[in-house]
Structure formats: structure tokens, C-alpha cells
Amino acid sequence: MLLAGCLLILAALEVGRAGAQTNSAPADISKSVNRFLHSSAVNGAKAGIEIRDAATGQVVYSHEADRQLVPASNAKIVTIATAMALLRPDYKYRTEVLVDALPRKGTVLGNMYLKGYGDPSLVDEQLWTLARDIAYRGVIEIKGKIVADDSYFDRNYYGEGWGKIEDDPYFAPISALSLNFNTFVVTANPSDQVGGRPKLFYMPPDKHLQLVNRAITTGEGGSVLKVIEKSDEVNSYEVVGSISAGSKALEIRRTIGDPALYTVGSFEAYLTSWGVVTSGSIGRGQTPAQAKLFHYVESKPLSNILEDVGKVSSNFGAEQVLKTLCAEKGAPEEKSPATTQCGLKVVADFLEKIGIPKGSYTMMDGSGLSRSDRISAKQLNNVLMAMYGDAKLWPEFAASLSIGGVDGTLEKRFVNSPLRGLVRAKTGHLNGVNALSGFVRARDGRMLVFSIIFNDFAGYHASVEEVEDNIVEAAAGY
């Protein structure tokens, strides 16, 4: 059904292209949009823009729409669309608990395994509930290790061309067994005495995550605290810097070094909190084929996960979904363990089916963090049109886009515009890169699909975003 719908869309697109060759845009909209392209904010920048009538595919405005540009987080449009089409909106992730042998009189004599399948939405509350359910099912002691199994994905935690990673939560590592978006938060309160160590708190109280307090409380001045990873130990950190005696609690969020061990360590802590006696030993390994499934937890539907990926622009979520595409839809010889490269092949096959030839773009990841990604405004519009033309996917896909002036990364844009609530789009933002692609309801009731990408501008992002918003308003008023 999807392929048939896409072929109909492509036919409409070809009509639009044919018309665009002789008259790329009506004079009134061209004059309005071109005026904004002369703004000082985008002076000298590379730009690719295309606006179409979503019902017919007719191009109503085009400016270098075939130009290959860095899309930043507009690349997530491609990842979300592929996942919607191939995995389907109701897809759910599982995280399983397995044992060498079923408990005898409440005791697990061998190991317990926590096996992940890439769920990007697993957080403390779910892991706490999973531990509770293990206790409720009668487990009172685990004699062996609690083992993290992250073998569903490879252990290449970061994408190619991501640049700065370090402790930035925007660059969270990718893993089949993940927790809290593979970040953790340290809360610091000043000491009661100047010169004393601040009081540190983090959840869950995982004894396998080492946190050394080297910070001090100062009598005056600002607070500057940082959590630094120690290079000689796994998931071991130092808190350095200072916190003012009169300051409120400070929260520092950073990435975790080893996601699987962080998750299984947290799981052990929650088991202990429910009264389960453990050996205190955790590890990493592959679940034996003969292990028995004891319990599992399911994620929320994929459509809800992708809503988070789109609206808050979760890089971590996009990369987890990309590897999931490999694991579920990749070639058998390539998907065990799942890799980014295999996931990109699945994406390429999908794009080819909707009329975007392989080799006509460059995708290095699923999130758009890579500055090596290249795609055109026209190609992004093709993806958007494919989603709009599929009645089964369109509602959930639209829900993944931020609403102008209402939520997500567009919450503070279009606030005082007549288009508030009428724009649904995905933003994109890297140094020197800004993009906006999505849908807007025009004044005459028609739905317009648009893609706007700017690269290599010297001005501020806020000024470029104002240009983008003006272009969308000009199109909607046509």
C-alpha cells in the first residue's frame, strides 16, 4: 500500500516539476520570499528552498531546491519517516530478564540476564517497576551475577563526524541496553561550611557508578561545577569546581561512559531496594541460548517514541531507531549485531522506493549530528509528501512535528503570528546550519509542504530563524 501511494505521489510530483520548469513560482510569492533572502542574516549563505501544494505536488516556489546541503536535525525527518513506514507506529521495544534456571524456593542459583533490544525510552521508573515485578514474582535471592546483554547492537557508541562529544548530553552514546537516554544527573547542594565539600546526590544509588567529590563550597562568586570522567575506570567520575554557599541546588547532566553496565548496575540497585539479595556482582555477556525468559517490560508505542525524537529533537532516540531499523529490517548477514551502516542501507532502500535514488544524497547517521550529511530541500519535501500521502502514517507522522508557537522546538516561534498552531515542522540547528521543514495551512485552506535550509551564514541563529518564519508566512499568505 505504501509503495502504491508513493508512486501516485511521485506522479503528482513530476507534474509539479514540469510546471516549475516554465514558471518556478507565481510572481507575488517569488517577490515576497526573494525579499527575505536578501536579509543581512543570510547574506552570502548557501540556501535551498522549496514550497509545494501538498495535495497536488505543484511547486509554488523554488530556490536552488536541488542543492545538497547539511540538514542538521532535518535529517530526523528521514529517520522518522522510514521507521513509521517499515516498523509501523504500533511497534514496541522489549527489555527482557532471563535466568540460567528458573528460581527454586525464591532463589536464582545461576545468573540473571538483563537483555536490551534498543529501547530509547527506558527510564528509571520502568526499571524500578521491572525490579519490583521480579520481587513480586517470588525472587528473594540471586546467587550468580546480574549480566548486561547489549549484543543486539554493536558497541560503536558514536556516529561518524559528530565532532565534540565529551560529556555533552546531546551526544549520548548508542547502546542496545540503555537507561535515561544514557545520561545521569548529579545534584549538588552547598556545604553548611565554606571550604566544605558540597553534598552530592544522584539516582539511582548504583554502587557500581563511582563518584568522587573534589568540589568545594565558596563564600562568594558564581558556581561552576563539572562532572569529569576518569579515564582509568569504567563509569567512574569526579565532581570538580565550586558552588557558592548561598546558591540553590545545582544539577549537572552528563553522558554515561558504558551504558549497559550503567543500566544493569541501576537494575541491581533497584532489586536490592525491593529486598532481593544479590551477590553484588554485575558483568557484561551474551545470554545463553538455553536461558529461560523470566519477565520483560515493553516500551510505549513507536509513534510516541518518534514524537519525542521529532518534537524535542532527540539525537539519542534517532540513532537508537536507526540501529533498530537494521536489526528488524536489515539483511540477515548484516544485522547481528545491528550497525549504523546497516540501518542507513535500510533507509536508502526506503528512499529509493519513494523516488529518491541512492547516491543522490549523503547520510552518515540518523540524527543529523554529522556535518557530512547532505540532502536537498526537494528531497526532504519528497519524504514529507510520502508521509502526507499515506493515510495510515500521516496522523502519527504529523504528531512527531513541533507545532508553531505551541510545543517542541517551535514553542517560542510563531507565538505572535497568525500561523500559531498552523505550522507543523522540524527544526535543524548546527553551527552555521539552520533548517525548517514541514507543513503549513495556507490562507485559502490549502496545505503547503516546505523545506528551507541555510548553510554557512555568519549571523545569529535567531535572525536566520526569523527569515525562515517570514518565508513560511509569505507562503501561507499566497
C-alpha positions, 0 to 999 in steps of 0.5 A: 500500500505504501509503495502504491501511494508513493508512486501516485505521489511521485506522479503528482510530483513530476507534474509539479516539476514540469510546471516549475520548469516554465514558471518556478513560482507565481510572481507575488510569492517569488517577490515576497520570499526573494525579499527575505533572502536578501536579509543581512542574516543570510547574506552570502549563505548557501540556501535551498528552498522549496514550497509545494501544494501538498495535495497536488505536488505543484511547486509554488516556489523554488530556490536552488531546491536541488542543492545538497546541503547539511540538514542538521536535525532535518535529517530526523525527518528521514529517520522518522519517516522510514521507521513509521513506514517499515516498523509501523507506529504500533511497534514496541521495544522489549527489555527482557530478564532471563535466568540460567534456571528458573528460581527454586524456593525464591532463589536464582542459583545461576545468573540473571540476564538483563537483555536490551533490544534498543529501547530509547525510552527506558527510564528509571521508573520502568526499571524500578517497576521491572525490579519490583515485578521480579520481587513480586514474582517470588525472587528473594535471592540471586546467587550468580551475577546480574549480566548486561546483554547489549549484543543486539547492537554493536558497541560503536557508541558514536556516529561518524563526524559528530565532532565534540562529544565529551560529556555533552548530553546531546551526544549520548552514546548508542547502546542496545541496553540503555537507561535515561537516554544514557545520561545521569544527573548529579545534584549538588547542594552547598556545604553548611561550611565554606571550604566544605565539600558540597553534598552530592546526590544522584539516582539511582544509588548504583554502587557500581557508578563511582563518584568522587567529590573534589568540589568545594563550597565558596563564600562568594562568586558564581558556581561552576561545577563539572562532572569529569570522567576518569579515564582509568575506570569504567563509569567512574567520575569526579565532581570538580569546581565550586558552588557558592554557599548561598546558591540553590541546588545545582544539577549537572547532566552528563553522558554515561561512559558504558551504558549497559553496565550503567543500566544493569548496575541501576537494575541491581540497585533497584532489586536490592531496594525491593529486598532481593539479595544479590551477590553484588556482582554485575558483568557484561555477556551474551545470554545463553541460548538455553536461558529461560525468559523470566519477565520483560517490560515493553516500551510505549508505542513507536509513534510516541517514541518518534514524537519525542525524537521529532518534537524535542529533537532527540539525537539519542532516540534517532540513532537508537531507531536507526540501529533498530531499523537494521536489526528488524529490517536489515539483511540477515548477514548484516544485522547481528549485531545491528550497525549504523551502516546497516540501518542507513542501507535500510533507509536508502532502500526506503528512499529509493522506493519513494523516488529518491535514488541512492547516491543522490544524497549523503547520510552518515547517521540518523540524527543529523549530528554529522556535518557530512550529511547532505540532502536537498530541500526537494528531497526532504519535501519528497519524504514529507509528501510520502508521509502526507500521502499515506493515510495510515502514517500521516496522523502519527507522522504529523504528531512527531512535528513541533507545532508553531508557537505551541510545543517542541522546538517551535514553542517560542516561534510563531507565538505572535503570528497568525500561523500559531498552531498552523505550522507543523515542522522540524527544526535543524540547528548546527553551527552555521546550519539552520533548517525548517521543514514541514507543513503549513495551512495556507490562507485559502485552506490549502496545505503547503509542504516546505523545506528551507535550509541555510548553510554557512551564514555568519549571523545569529541563529535567531535572525536566520530563524526569523527569515525562515518564519517570514518565508513560511508566512509569505507562503501561507499568505499566497 
